[in-house]
Amino acid sequence: MKVFIVYCHPSEDSFTREILRSFTKGIEDSGGEYVISDLYKMGFDPVMSEKQYLRDAFYKTEPEVEPDIIAEQQKIEDCDVIAFVYPVFWTEAPAMLVGWFDRVWSYGYAYGETKSMKVVDKALFLVSAGNPIERLEEFGLLDAMKKVMLGDRFNGRAKEKEFIVFDSTSRETGLRQIEWDAKLKKAYEAGRDLCSN
């Protein structure tokens, strides 16, 4: 089992980074393999150029997309599972990850009559959120996040989809420390179970 992980967080000192570490340890311990696109470390450019916009907006496959996009698309083609690890910023993924989708989900690859993107076995989302899950559910924010990621971005692009929220991870809440170990165990198990099935 090969997992392509798209990781997006601007700080090394974050709970989201700990989720990534635990998740990849679970993959390793189950005999799986993974490759990571750490978008901030890579200096990934999330800004769609006018050239790509005109290409995609007019449903053209020429000119070819930029080499950094081809590299990301190849990582998808080489994996069985794609996993996203990121924090929630205002009910959305960080702008850099949104830009990753804007650019990597290009016409002729992720959509269009002749799209070439493979259907992955699973799309998995490991998301850290400062708010408690009850608040995310009360205001419909969790449903909104799922609709965007699972319904729009992965509609027909994955055989199976799962969205795991690690809630109450804000530094200002005591729950962050109290539930630290249990949440990291959950991330570890997500990686382990993913590759042992």
C-alpha positions as CSV (number, residue, x, y, z in Angstrom):
1,M,0.0,0.0,0.0
2,K,1.4,3.4,-1.0
3,V,0.1,6.6,0.5
4,F,0.6,10.0,-1.0
5,I,0.3,12.6,1.9
6,V,-0.4,16.2,1.1
7,Y,0.7,18.1,4.3
8,C,-0.1,21.8,4.8
9,H,0.9,23.7,7.9
10,P,3.1,26.8,8.2
11,S,4.7,25.9,11.5
12,E,6.9,23.0,12.7
13,D,5.6,23.6,16.2
14,S,2.0,22.5,15.7
15,F,-0.3,19.7,16.8
16,T,-0.9,19.1,13.1
17,R,2.8,18.2,12.7
18,E,2.4,15.7,15.5
19,I,-0.6,14.2,13.7
20,L,1.5,13.7,10.6
21,R,4.3,12.1,12.6
22,S,2.0,9.6,14.3
23,F,0.1,8.9,11.1
24,T,3.3,8.1,9.2
25,K,4.6,5.9,12.1
26,G,1.4,3.9,11.8
27,I,2.0,3.5,8.0
28,E,5.6,2.4,8.6
29,D,4.7,-0.1,11.4
30,S,2.1,-1.8,9.1
31,G,4.6,-2.2,6.3
32,G,3.2,0.5,4.1
33,E,5.1,3.2,2.3
34,Y,4.4,6.9,1.8
35,V,5.6,10.0,0.0
36,I,4.9,13.5,1.4
37,S,4.3,16.8,-0.3
38,D,5.0,19.2,2.5
39,L,3.6,22.3,0.7
40,Y,5.2,25.0,2.9
41,K,8.6,23.2,2.9
42,M,8.4,22.8,-0.9
43,G,7.6,26.4,-1.4
44,F,4.6,25.2,-3.4
45,D,3.1,28.1,-5.4
46,P,-0.7,28.0,-4.8
47,V,-1.4,30.9,-7.2
48,M,-2.9,29.9,-10.5
49,S,-1.4,31.8,-13.4
50,E,-3.4,33.5,-16.0
51,K,-2.0,31.0,-18.5
52,Q,-3.4,28.1,-16.5
53,Y,-6.7,29.9,-15.8
54,L,-7.2,30.4,-19.6
55,R,-6.2,26.9,-20.3
56,D,-8.7,25.4,-17.8
57,A,-11.5,28.0,-18.2
58,F,-11.7,27.3,-21.9
59,Y,-11.4,23.5,-21.4
60,K,-8.1,23.1,-23.3
61,T,-5.3,20.6,-22.7
62,E,-2.7,22.9,-24.2
63,P,-0.4,24.4,-23.2
64,E,0.8,21.7,-20.8
65,V,0.5,22.5,-17.1
66,E,3.6,23.6,-15.2
67,P,6.3,21.0,-14.2
68,D,5.4,21.3,-10.4
69,I,1.8,20.3,-11.2
70,I,2.9,17.4,-13.4
71,A,5.0,16.2,-10.4
72,E,2.0,16.3,-8.0
73,Q,-0.2,14.6,-10.5
74,Q,2.4,11.8,-10.9
75,K,2.4,11.3,-7.1
76,I,-1.4,10.7,-7.3
77,E,-0.9,8.2,-10.2
78,D,1.7,6.3,-8.2
79,C,-0.3,6.0,-5.0
80,D,-3.1,3.8,-3.8
81,V,-4.4,6.3,-1.2
82,I,-4.1,10.0,-0.9
83,A,-4.2,11.6,2.6
84,F,-4.5,15.2,3.5
85,V,-3.2,16.5,6.9
86,Y,-4.0,20.1,7.7
87,P,-5.5,22.6,10.2
88,V,-8.9,24.2,9.7
89,F,-8.6,27.9,9.0
90,W,-12.1,29.6,9.0
91,T,-13.9,26.4,8.1
92,E,-11.5,25.8,5.2
93,A,-8.1,24.3,4.5
94,P,-5.2,26.7,4.5
95,A,-5.0,28.9,1.3
96,M,-1.9,27.0,0.1
97,L,-3.8,23.7,0.1
98,V,-6.8,25.3,-1.6
99,G,-4.4,26.6,-4.3
100,W,-2.9,23.1,-4.6
101,F,-6.4,21.9,-5.6
102,D,-6.9,24.9,-7.9
103,R,-3.8,24.0,-9.8
104,V,-3.4,20.2,-9.5
105,W,-7.1,19.5,-10.4
106,S,-6.4,20.8,-13.9
107,Y,-8.6,20.3,-17.0
108,G,-7.9,17.0,-18.8
109,Y,-6.5,15.6,-15.6
110,A,-9.1,15.9,-12.8
111,Y,-12.1,16.9,-14.9
112,G,-13.3,17.0,-18.4
113,E,-14.6,14.4,-20.8
114,T,-11.2,12.9,-21.3
115,K,-9.8,13.3,-17.8
116,S,-6.9,11.0,-17.0
117,M,-6.8,11.1,-13.2
118,K,-7.0,7.6,-11.6
119,V,-9.6,6.8,-9.1
120,V,-7.7,6.2,-5.9
121,D,-8.7,3.5,-3.5
122,K,-9.2,6.0,-0.7
123,A,-9.1,9.7,0.1
124,L,-8.4,10.3,3.8
125,F,-8.5,13.7,5.6
126,L,-6.8,14.2,9.0
127,V,-7.9,17.6,10.1
128,S,-7.0,19.5,13.2
129,A,-9.6,22.0,14.5
130,G,-9.4,24.5,17.3
131,N,-13.2,24.3,18.0
132,P,-14.8,21.4,19.7
133,I,-16.7,19.0,17.4
134,E,-20.0,20.0,19.0
135,R,-19.5,23.6,17.8
136,L,-18.5,22.5,14.3
137,E,-21.7,20.4,14.1
138,E,-24.0,22.9,15.7
139,F,-23.3,25.6,13.1
140,G,-23.0,23.2,10.2
141,L,-19.3,23.8,9.7
142,L,-18.3,20.1,9.7
143,D,-20.9,19.3,7.1
144,A,-19.7,22.3,5.0
145,M,-16.0,21.1,5.2
146,K,-17.1,17.5,4.2
147,K,-19.2,18.7,1.3
148,V,-16.3,20.7,-0.1
149,M,-13.6,18.0,0.3
150,L,-15.6,14.8,-0.1
151,G,-18.4,15.9,-2.3
152,D,-16.7,18.4,-4.6
153,R,-13.0,17.8,-4.7
154,F,-13.3,14.0,-4.4
155,N,-16.6,13.3,-6.1
156,G,-15.9,10.2,-8.3
157,R,-12.1,10.5,-7.7
158,A,-11.9,8.0,-4.8
159,K,-13.6,4.7,-4.1
160,E,-13.7,5.4,-0.4
161,K,-13.6,8.7,1.5
162,E,-13.0,9.4,5.2
163,F,-12.8,12.7,7.1
164,I,-11.3,12.5,10.6
165,V,-11.4,15.6,12.8
166,F,-9.0,16.1,15.7
167,D,-11.0,18.8,17.6
168,S,-10.3,21.1,20.5
169,T,-6.6,21.4,19.5
170,S,-6.3,25.2,20.1
171,R,-3.5,26.1,22.4
172,E,-5.9,28.2,24.6
173,T,-7.9,25.2,25.6
174,G,-6.9,22.7,28.3
175,L,-8.4,19.8,26.2
176,R,-5.4,20.0,23.9
177,Q,-3.0,18.6,26.5
178,I,-5.6,16.4,28.2
179,E,-6.4,14.6,25.0
180,W,-3.0,14.9,23.3
181,D,-2.0,11.2,23.6
182,A,-5.4,9.8,22.7
183,K,-5.6,11.9,19.6
184,L,-2.1,11.0,18.4
185,K,-2.9,7.3,19.0
186,K,-6.0,7.8,16.8
187,A,-3.7,9.3,14.1
188,Y,-1.3,6.4,14.5
189,E,-4.1,3.9,14.2
190,A,-5.4,5.6,11.1
191,G,-2.1,5.0,9.4
192,R,-1.7,1.5,10.7
193,D,-5.2,0.4,9.8
194,L,-4.9,2.0,6.4
195,C,-2.1,-0.2,5.3
196,S,-2.9,-3.4,7.2
197,N,-6.3,-3.9,5.5
